[in-house]
């Protein structure tokens, strides 16, 4: 039986594409193991799928000064030693890495053990973890046409991002009942990513009284970010995180307001949901979400409002403009030549596994 090790962690965005591949990998007869950090978000998500999970030491590689910069290199070295030992024990045919700092020791250890690694970069420009992994990778999958030019020619493959197929089969009626909504008003869903987005939450709550005059609102706030004072507001529901009902909530949503993480926007594209993107500020990140959002804006898939530009008036105006022009966004997304990412990526995995 062929054996694959999946790796990726730190945020749900580094895990959900791996989860999207699992049904197809099982169909192809793969035994699947997962290497992640000791107690990252990936541990819970993967163990729920009854896949053997192995934790290794993980350090973060920062571009700014932090005292942990002195201790984390030792964590990475420990992780490399643990990953190498695990790979010798598991003897996989191939590795698939979705990114996050936990993957660096795994991919480098795979190279030392002569195990081919396929890595995936969702953002327009590779993050630091993937930059460190690229020299050790057999193939690099990417999401944006623009990214191919910044990768080694013999390794880069434009595949798009694998989307969880269950997202495509939501039931709007079930979501309406779940939220206690009426059929009279359209629905906006706000998503801040698995960790939530404090500034997006704050700006939405400022305009909530105005929004609720015309819309009903589903607000996915992030862990510990719900508001007690808004608990029983008619037409407004808030959740820290939704897993099981997410496909239904997407089916019910007429508009989505979201951060611009690559996985999130690819899901919106696949679901053809008119969306307003509020990318994470360049002050708080390396600016990848801004690049992702602008690419989608240029292709006609999204409206973009940067965090620094937000005022109550602008945010409300953008939402109304998006709603009135929603069909043009649906049309643009319907015309997109998005590839079947799952088939493309699993074909690459098969190719690398057979070469071993």
TIKOLKE-800264 format. One record per residue (C-alpha): residue in three letters; x negated, y, z. Coordinates in steps of 0.2 Angstrom, whole numbers, plus 2048, in hexadecimal, padded with zeros to 3 digits. Example, Ala and Ser with C-alpha at 12.3 -4.5 7.8 and 13.67 -1.06 7.14 Angstrom:
BEGIN
ALA7C27EA827/SER7BC7FB824/
end
This chain:
BEGIN
UNK800800800/UNK7FA8117FC/UNK7F781D80B/UNK7F783080B/UNK7F383B819/UNK7FD84C819/UNK7F685B823/UNK7FB86D826/UNK801877835/UNK80288783F/UNK81388D838/UNK822884831/UNK81C88A820/UNK80D87F820/UNK818870824/UNK82887181B/UNK82086E809/UNK81885E810/UNK82A859817/UNK83185C806/UNK8258507FE/UNK82884280A/UNK83783A802/UNK82F8397F1/UNK81F8327F9/UNK829824801/UNK8318207F1/UNK82081E7E9/UNK81B8127F7/UNK80F81C801/UNK80C819813/UNK80B82A81B/UNK80183182A/UNK80084382F/UNK7F184D837/UNK7F685D840/UNK7F186784F/UNK7F4860861/UNK80486A864/UNK808875855/UNK81987684E/UNK815868841/UNK81485B84F/UNK82685C854/UNK82C85E841/UNK82284E83C/UNK82684384B/UNK838846848/UNK83583D837/UNK82D82E83F/UNK81D831836/UNK80D82C840/UNK80683D846/UNK7F384084B/UNK7EE850854/UNK7DD858852/UNK7D486785A/UNK7D8877850/UNK7D0888851/UNK7D6898847/UNK7C98A183C/UNK7CD8B383E/UNK7C78C2834/UNK7C88CD843/UNK7BF8CE854/UNK7C68C3861/UNK7BD8BA870/UNK7C48AA869/UNK7B98AC85A/UNK7AB8A5865/UNK7B489686B/UNK7BE89185C/UNK7B088B850/UNK7AC87E85D/UNK7BF87985C/UNK7BD877849/UNK7AD86D84B/UNK7B6861857/UNK7C586084B/UNK7B985B83D/UNK7B284D848/UNK7C484784D/UNK7CA84983B/UNK7BB83F834/UNK7BE831841/UNK7D083083D/UNK7CE82F82A/UNK7C182182C/UNK7CE818837/UNK7DE81C82C/UNK7D481981B/UNK7E1823811/UNK7E08247FE/UNK7E38367FD/UNK7E6846807/UNK7F3853804/UNK7F086480D/UNK7FD87280F/UNK7F287E817/UNK7EF886829/UNK7DF885833/UNK7E2873839/UNK7DF86E827/UNK7CD874825/UNK7C586682F/UNK7D0859827/UNK7CC85E815/UNK7BA860818/UNK7B984F821/UNK7C3847812/UNK7B584D806/UNK7A8845812/UNK7B2835812/UNK7B48357FF/UNK7C7837800/UNK7CE8437F3/UNK7D88517FA/UNK7E685B7F1/UNK7E986C7F9/UNK7F78787F6/UNK7F788B7F7/UNK8088937F8/UNK8038A57F8/UNK7FD8B07EA/UNK7EB8B07F1/UNK7E38A27FA/UNK7E38A480D/UNK7D38A2817/UNK7D689081C/UNK7D988B80A/UNK7CA895804/UNK7BF88A80F/UNK7C887A809/UNK7C787D7F6/UNK7B58777F4/UNK7B98677FC/UNK7CA8647F2/UNK7CD85A7E2/UNK7DC8647DD/UNK7E38757E3/UNK7F68777E0/UNK7FD8897DF/UNK80D8927DF/UNK80A8A27D4/UNK8048A37C2/UNK7F98B17C8/UNK7F08A67D5/UNK7E989A7C7/UNK7DC8A77C2/UNK7D48A87D3/UNK7D18957D5/UNK7C48897CE/UNK7CB8857BC/UNK7C88737BE/UNK7D28727CE/UNK7E087E7CC/UNK7F28777C8/UNK8028827C7/UNK80E8777D0/UNK81A8837DA/UNK81F87F7EC/UNK82886F7F0/UNK83A8737F7/UNK843868803/UNK8518607F8/UNK85D860806/UNK85E873805/UNK8668717F4/UNK8768687FB/UNK87D874808/UNK88F87680C/UNK89588880D/UNK8A6883815/UNK89D879823/UNK892889826/UNK8A1894827/UNK8A9889835/UNK89888783E/UNK89689A83E/UNK8A889E842/UNK8A98AA833/UNK8B88AE828/UNK8B88AD815/UNK8BC8C0813/UNK8AB8C7814/UNK89B8C380C/UNK88C8BB816/UNK87B8C2818/UNK86D8B6820/UNK85E8BD828/UNK84E8B2829/UNK83E8B7832/UNK8358A7830/UNK83289983C/UNK82A8A5849/UNK8378B3846/UNK8338C5841/UNK8368D284F/UNK8368E1844/UNK8428DA837/UNK84D8D4846/UNK84C8E684E/UNK8518EF83D/UNK85F8E383A/UNK8678E684B/UNK8658F9849/UNK8718F883A/UNK87C8EA840/UNK88B8F4844/UNK88B8FB832/UNK8878EA82A/UNK8968E2833/UNK8A28EE82B/UNK89F8E581A/UNK8968D581E/UNK8948C682A/UNK8838C3830/UNK8798B3834/UNK8698B783D/UNK85A8AB83F/UNK8508B584B/UNK8428A9850/UNK83D8A1861/UNK8428AC870/UNK8488BA865/UNK85B8B9866/UNK8648C886E/UNK86F8C587D/UNK8798D587B/UNK87F8D0869/UNK8848BE86F/UNK8978C086C/UNK8978CC85D/UNK8A48C8851/UNK89E8C483F/UNK88C8C2846/UNK8838B284B/UNK8718B0851/UNK8668A1852/UNK85489E857/UNK85189184A/UNK85C886840/UNK858876838/UNK86686A835/UNK87387782F/UNK867881825/UNK86D87B814/UNK87F87F818/UNK87A89181E/UNK87089480E/UNK88088E804/UNK88B89A80D/UNK87F8A980C/UNK8828B67FE/UNK8728BF801/UNK8628BB80B/UNK8568C7814/UNK8468BF817/UNK8338C081A/UNK8298BC80A/UNK8208AC80F/UNK81D8A27FF/UNK828893805/UNK83689E80A/UNK8378A77FA/UNK8358987EF/UNK8448907F9/UNK84E8A07F5/UNK84989E7E2/UNK84E88C7E2/UNK85F8907EA/UNK8628A07DF/UNK8658AB7EE/UNK8658BE7EB/UNK8588C47F8/UNK8508D3800/UNK83E8CF805/UNK8368D8813/UNK8248D2812/UNK8198D1822/UNK80F8E2822/UNK7FD8E281D/UNK7F88E982E/UNK7FE8D8836/UNK7F88CC828/UNK7EC8CB819/UNK7FA8D280E/UNK7FF8C2805/UNK8118C4808/UNK8118D5800/UNK8098CD7F0/UNK8168BF7F1/UNK8248CB7F2/UNK81E8D67E4/UNK81C8C77D8/UNK82E8C27DC/UNK8348D47DA/UNK82B8D67C9/UNK8338C67C3/UNK8448CC7C8/UNK8478C07D6/UNK8478CB7E5/UNK8498DD7EB/UNK83A8E27F7/UNK83A8EE805/UNK8298F080E/UNK82A8F1821/UNK822902822/UNK82F909816/UNK83E903821/UNK84B910828/UNK85D90C82C/UNK86391581D/UNK85790C811/UNK85A8FB818/UNK86D8FD816/UNK86C905805/UNK8608F67FF/UNK86D8E9806/UNK87C8F27FD/UNK8728F47ED/UNK86C8E17ED/UNK87E8DC7F0/UNK8858E67E2/UNK8788E07D6/UNK8778CE7DD/UNK87C8C57CC/UNK86C8CD7C3/UNK8618C47D0/UNK86A8B47CE/UNK8688B57BB/UNK8568B87BC/UNK8538AA7C9/UNK85D89E7BE/UNK8528A27AF/UNK84289F7B9/UNK8378917B2/UNK8348897C3/UNK82C8787C1/UNK8318687CB/UNK82486A7D8/UNK82785A7E1/UNK82484F7D1/UNK81585A7CC/UNK80C8597DD/UNK8108467DF/UNK8098437CE/UNK7F984C7D3/UNK7F88427E3/UNK7FA8327D9/UNK7ED8377CD/UNK7E083A7DB/UNK7E582B7E5/UNK7E281F7D6/UNK7D18277D2/UNK7CC8227E4/
end
